[in-house]
Amino acid sequence: MKRRKSSTVIKTILALLIFFSMPESPINASSLAGLKVEYTANPIGIDVEKPRFSWQMVAEDGQRGVYQSA
């Protein structure tokens, strides 16, 4: 069972990395930085069932009112 949880977490992390590395939409000119899992930028392994993800939004110079909607 531990192997299955670890596999699921790894798949989730890979999916998020692929999603966040996709090209930006021209409508939304912001990006994400400081991607972390369980407060670690490059975790070797995660031993929690529900890992915490964190990130920081970065807007282009002069852009205001940028927010996360989903």
mmCIF file of the C-alpha atoms, coordinates in Angstrom:
data_MODEL
# 
_entry.id   MODEL 
# 
loop_
_atom_site.group_PDB 
_atom_site.id 
_atom_site.type_symbol 
_atom_site.label_atom_id 
_atom_site.label_alt_id 
_atom_site.label_comp_id 
_atom_site.label_asym_id 
_atom_site.label_entity_id 
_atom_site.label_seq_id 
_atom_site.pdbx_PDB_ins_code 
_atom_site.Cartn_x 
_atom_site.Cartn_y 
_atom_site.Cartn_z 
_atom_site.occupancy 
_atom_site.B_iso_or_equiv 
_atom_site.pdbx_formal_charge 
_atom_site.auth_seq_id 
_atom_site.auth_comp_id 
_atom_site.auth_asym_id 
_atom_site.auth_atom_id 
_atom_site.pdbx_PDB_model_num 
ATOM 1  C CA . MET A 1 1  ? 0.000  0.000  0.000   1.00 0.00 ? 1  MET A CA 1 
ATOM 2  C CA . LYS A 1 2  ? 2.871  2.376  0.761   1.00 0.00 ? 2  LYS A CA 1 
ATOM 3  C CA . ARG A 1 3  ? 4.189  1.801  -2.782  1.00 0.00 ? 3  ARG A CA 1 
ATOM 4  C CA . ARG A 1 4  ? 0.819  2.810  -4.256  1.00 0.00 ? 4  ARG A CA 1 
ATOM 5  C CA . LYS A 1 5  ? 0.671  6.075  -2.261  1.00 0.00 ? 5  LYS A CA 1 
ATOM 6  C CA . SER A 1 6  ? 4.206  6.929  -3.279  1.00 0.00 ? 6  SER A CA 1 
ATOM 7  C CA . SER A 1 7  ? 3.398  6.224  -6.929  1.00 0.00 ? 7  SER A CA 1 
ATOM 8  C CA . THR A 1 8  ? 0.294  8.429  -6.776  1.00 0.00 ? 8  THR A CA 1 
ATOM 9  C CA . VAL A 1 9  ? 2.242  11.303 -5.233  1.00 0.00 ? 9  VAL A CA 1 
ATOM 10 C CA . ILE A 1 10 ? 4.964  11.045 -7.870  1.00 0.00 ? 10 ILE A CA 1 
ATOM 11 C CA . LYS A 1 11 ? 2.374  11.045 -10.673 1.00 0.00 ? 11 LYS A CA 1 
ATOM 12 C CA . THR A 1 12 ? 0.679  14.098 -9.135  1.00 0.00 ? 12 THR A CA 1 
ATOM 13 C CA . ILE A 1 13 ? 3.968  15.983 -8.899  1.00 0.00 ? 13 ILE A CA 1 
ATOM 14 C CA . LEU A 1 14 ? 4.855  15.149 -12.504 1.00 0.00 ? 14 LEU A CA 1 
ATOM 15 C CA . ALA A 1 15 ? 1.427  16.277 -13.726 1.00 0.00 ? 15 ALA A CA 1 
ATOM 16 C CA . LEU A 1 16 ? 1.776  19.597 -11.882 1.00 0.00 ? 16 LEU A CA 1 
ATOM 17 C CA . LEU A 1 17 ? 5.275  20.169 -13.234 1.00 0.00 ? 17 LEU A CA 1 
ATOM 18 C CA . ILE A 1 18 ? 4.065  19.525 -16.790 1.00 0.00 ? 18 ILE A CA 1 
ATOM 19 C CA . PHE A 1 19 ? 1.064  21.812 -16.274 1.00 0.00 ? 19 PHE A CA 1 
ATOM 20 C CA . PHE A 1 20 ? 3.153  24.639 -14.835 1.00 0.00 ? 20 PHE A CA 1 
ATOM 21 C CA . SER A 1 21 ? 5.754  24.369 -17.601 1.00 0.00 ? 21 SER A CA 1 
ATOM 22 C CA . MET A 1 22 ? 3.162  24.866 -20.355 1.00 0.00 ? 22 MET A CA 1 
ATOM 23 C CA . PRO A 1 23 ? 3.447  28.123 -22.341 1.00 0.00 ? 23 PRO A CA 1 
ATOM 24 C CA . GLU A 1 24 ? 1.587  31.081 -20.919 1.00 0.00 ? 24 GLU A CA 1 
ATOM 25 C CA . SER A 1 25 ? -1.694 32.192 -22.342 1.00 0.00 ? 25 SER A CA 1 
ATOM 26 C CA . PRO A 1 26 ? -1.456 35.610 -24.040 1.00 0.00 ? 26 PRO A CA 1 
ATOM 27 C CA . ILE A 1 27 ? -4.526 36.746 -22.069 1.00 0.00 ? 27 ILE A CA 1 
ATOM 28 C CA . ASN A 1 28 ? -3.019 35.904 -18.677 1.00 0.00 ? 28 ASN A CA 1 
ATOM 29 C CA . ALA A 1 29 ? 0.574  37.159 -18.680 1.00 0.00 ? 29 ALA A CA 1 
ATOM 30 C CA . SER A 1 30 ? 1.507  35.931 -15.212 1.00 0.00 ? 30 SER A CA 1 
ATOM 31 C CA . SER A 1 31 ? 3.646  32.986 -14.213 1.00 0.00 ? 31 SER A CA 1 
ATOM 32 C CA . LEU A 1 32 ? 4.322  30.837 -11.197 1.00 0.00 ? 32 LEU A CA 1 
ATOM 33 C CA . ALA A 1 33 ? 7.557  30.722 -9.239  1.00 0.00 ? 33 ALA A CA 1 
ATOM 34 C CA . GLY A 1 34 ? 8.768  29.084 -6.059  1.00 0.00 ? 34 GLY A CA 1 
ATOM 35 C CA . LEU A 1 35 ? 6.991  25.773 -6.650  1.00 0.00 ? 35 LEU A CA 1 
ATOM 36 C CA . LYS A 1 36 ? 7.274  23.643 -3.511  1.00 0.00 ? 36 LYS A CA 1 
ATOM 37 C CA . VAL A 1 37 ? 5.910  20.386 -2.108  1.00 0.00 ? 37 VAL A CA 1 
ATOM 38 C CA . GLU A 1 38 ? 5.856  20.030 1.682   1.00 0.00 ? 38 GLU A CA 1 
ATOM 39 C CA . TYR A 1 39 ? 7.951  23.236 1.968   1.00 0.00 ? 39 TYR A CA 1 
ATOM 40 C CA . THR A 1 40 ? 10.723 21.727 -0.197  1.00 0.00 ? 40 THR A CA 1 
ATOM 41 C CA . ALA A 1 41 ? 11.658 22.887 -3.716  1.00 0.00 ? 41 ALA A CA 1 
ATOM 42 C CA . ASN A 1 42 ? 13.186 19.594 -4.884  1.00 0.00 ? 42 ASN A CA 1 
ATOM 43 C CA . PRO A 1 43 ? 11.886 16.782 -2.679  1.00 0.00 ? 43 PRO A CA 1 
ATOM 44 C CA . ILE A 1 44 ? 13.508 13.394 -3.093  1.00 0.00 ? 44 ILE A CA 1 
ATOM 45 C CA . GLY A 1 45 ? 10.530 11.634 -1.568  1.00 0.00 ? 45 GLY A CA 1 
ATOM 46 C CA . ILE A 1 46 ? 7.297  12.484 0.202   1.00 0.00 ? 46 ILE A CA 1 
ATOM 47 C CA . ASP A 1 47 ? 5.921  10.379 3.034   1.00 0.00 ? 47 ASP A CA 1 
ATOM 48 C CA . VAL A 1 48 ? 2.581  12.086 3.629   1.00 0.00 ? 48 VAL A CA 1 
ATOM 49 C CA . GLU A 1 49 ? -0.761 10.962 2.240   1.00 0.00 ? 49 GLU A CA 1 
ATOM 50 C CA . LYS A 1 50 ? -1.947 14.466 1.300   1.00 0.00 ? 50 LYS A CA 1 
ATOM 51 C CA . PRO A 1 51 ? 1.072  16.610 0.363   1.00 0.00 ? 51 PRO A CA 1 
ATOM 52 C CA . ARG A 1 52 ? 0.900  20.414 0.599   1.00 0.00 ? 52 ARG A CA 1 
ATOM 53 C CA . PHE A 1 53 ? 1.754  22.311 -2.583  1.00 0.00 ? 53 PHE A CA 1 
ATOM 54 C CA . SER A 1 54 ? 2.735  25.972 -2.637  1.00 0.00 ? 54 SER A CA 1 
ATOM 55 C CA . TRP A 1 55 ? 3.667  28.550 -5.269  1.00 0.00 ? 55 TRP A CA 1 
ATOM 56 C CA . GLN A 1 56 ? 3.994  32.279 -5.826  1.00 0.00 ? 56 GLN A CA 1 
ATOM 57 C CA . MET A 1 57 ? 2.360  34.175 -8.667  1.00 0.00 ? 57 MET A CA 1 
ATOM 58 C CA . VAL A 1 58 ? 4.553  36.603 -10.578 1.00 0.00 ? 58 VAL A CA 1 
ATOM 59 C CA . ALA A 1 59 ? 3.000  39.308 -12.753 1.00 0.00 ? 59 ALA A CA 1 
ATOM 60 C CA . GLU A 1 60 ? 4.742  41.178 -15.539 1.00 0.00 ? 60 GLU A CA 1 
ATOM 61 C CA . ASP A 1 61 ? 6.080  44.655 -14.764 1.00 0.00 ? 61 ASP A CA 1 
ATOM 62 C CA . GLY A 1 62 ? 3.311  47.170 -14.265 1.00 0.00 ? 62 GLY A CA 1 
ATOM 63 C CA . GLN A 1 63 ? 0.558  44.567 -14.306 1.00 0.00 ? 63 GLN A CA 1 
ATOM 64 C CA . ARG A 1 64 ? -1.945 44.913 -11.459 1.00 0.00 ? 64 ARG A CA 1 
ATOM 65 C CA . GLY A 1 65 ? -4.972 42.967 -10.269 1.00 0.00 ? 65 GLY A CA 1 
ATOM 66 C CA . VAL A 1 66 ? -3.550 39.548 -11.122 1.00 0.00 ? 66 VAL A CA 1 
ATOM 67 C CA . TYR A 1 67 ? -5.155 36.800 -9.080  1.00 0.00 ? 67 TYR A CA 1 
ATOM 68 C CA . GLN A 1 68 ? -5.729 33.070 -9.079  1.00 0.00 ? 68 GLN A CA 1 
ATOM 69 C CA . SER A 1 69 ? -9.254 32.042 -10.037 1.00 0.00 ? 69 SER A CA 1 
ATOM 70 C CA . ALA A 1 70 ? -9.055 28.259 -9.744  1.00 0.00 ? 70 ALA A CA 1 
# 
